[in-house]
Amino acid sequence: MLAFKGEHVESKVWIIDVSPDDLADALVIELRNHSHFNNVLTHISDANWPRLEAAFGRLLDPTGDMDITPLQKNLLALLCGGSGTTGRMLKPWFEDWLRWACGASEAESLIDHLSRLHGVAAAAPRRRRKSAMRILREHDERCMAAAFSVAKGV
């Protein structure tokens, strides 16, 4: 079980066990308060913050088996890859936040878990999406073929 670590006013440390979903909830609250991270995550999640929180919850659960979704793959690239402006900012921020929220040893095991998932996601073949123009062209070709077969009486 993960531990959420916070400081009491008297500098005593309180440790409260939380689920990966609760940890994801706390993480999303922090990310929404950061102007740049909020903007980027709003974009990659299609402004669906509950979906983003669920994706974080699944990523932060080292016990669950996982089929990595495209959203989780993007999150792993940001959290573990450290590439691009956001990745270079988010990776160290996230690792520091995890150490604060969970303590050093729990954070390191989660970082290792996420790094393994990132390796799996990076090694998986990329699904190529069709461009809008290609979809329209294929649709037009099918319509033309259907019209041609109707005209010929096939």
N, C-alpha and C positions, 0 to 999 in steps of 0.2 A: 504494500500500500504506500502511496506517496504521502509526503508530509508537506503541509503548507506552513512555512516559517515566517513569522512576523515578530516585530519587537513591541513589547509592552512599554508603557511610558517609563517604567522603572528599569528599563533595559533588560528585563527578563525576557527570555525567548519562549514563546508558546508554540507548541507543535500540535497541529490538528490534522488528523488523517482526512484526506479528501480523495475522491475518485478522479480518474483521468478526465471525466466530463466536467467536474467542478474546477479542475486545474485549467481546462480549456476555456471555461467560462471566465475565469480570472485573467487568463492570457488575452482573450478577446477584448475584455474591458480595457486592459492596458494598451492594446494595439489600436483600439478606436480612439484613444486619447492622444495618439501620436499623429500629427497631421499627415506626414508622408506615408507612413505605413497604412493609415486609414484609407488614404486615397488609392494606393496600389491594391490593397486587399479588397476594397470595394469593387475595383475594376476586375480583378481575376475571379471574384466570386459572383459576378453579375449582380452585385448589391444584395446578395442573399446571405446575410450575416448568420442566420440560424444554420444554414448549410455549411458555412465556413466554420462555425463553432463545432458542429458535428464532425467535420473533417479533422479538426485539431484534436477533438476527443479521441477519435480512432487512432490518430498518429501517436498520441501520448499514452496509449494503452499497450504496453509491451506484451501483455498476455493474449491479446486478440490476434486471430489470424486475419490476414488482410489482402484483399485485392485492391491494389492502389488505383484510385480514381484519377482522372486528369487533374482535378483540383488539388488532390493530395500530392500529386507529382509536382505541380507548380509550387506548392507550399514547401515541399522537401528541397526543391531547387533553391528557394529563397533562404530557408533555414540552415541548410547544410552546404549548399554549393558555393555560396558567397560570391556569386558572379553578378555583374551589373551593379549599378549604383545602389539599388535597394538591397540586394543580397549582401553587399559589402557593409551596409549599415545594419541590416536586420540580424545577420548571423551572430556577431558579438553581442548585440543587444539582447537577443533571445537567450543565448547561453548565460549571460549575466543574470537575466531575469529568472531563468530556471534555477540557478544556484541560490538566488535569493528566496525563491518560492519553495524549493524542495530541500535545500541543503546541498553541499558539495557532492557527496557520494551518490545520492539519488539522481541529482542532475547529470552527473557523468554517465550513469547507466542509461538514462533517457537519451542523452546526446549520442552515445554509442548505438542505441537502438535506432534512433532516427538516421544516423549515418549508414547503418546497414540497410535500412529501407531505401535510403537515397541511392545506394549502390544498386539495389535490385531495380528500382525505378529507372535509373539511368541505363541499365543494361537491357531493359525490356525494349522490344522493337517499337518504334514510334508509329502511332496510327496516323496515317495521312488523311487529312480532310480534303474533300473536294472543294474547289473554289466555287463561288456562286456562279461565275461565268460557265464553268464546266457543267454544273448541274443544269443550268438553263439550256446549254447546247445539247446535252444528252436528252433532255426532255423534248426539245424541238426535233431532234433526230427521231425519237420514238413516235412523236405525233406525225411527222412526215411519213414515216414507214407505215403507220396505221392508215393514214389517209391514202397512201399509194396502194396499199393492199385492198382497201374498200373500193377504190376507183377501178382496180383491175378485176374486182369481183372475187377475190380470194377468200 
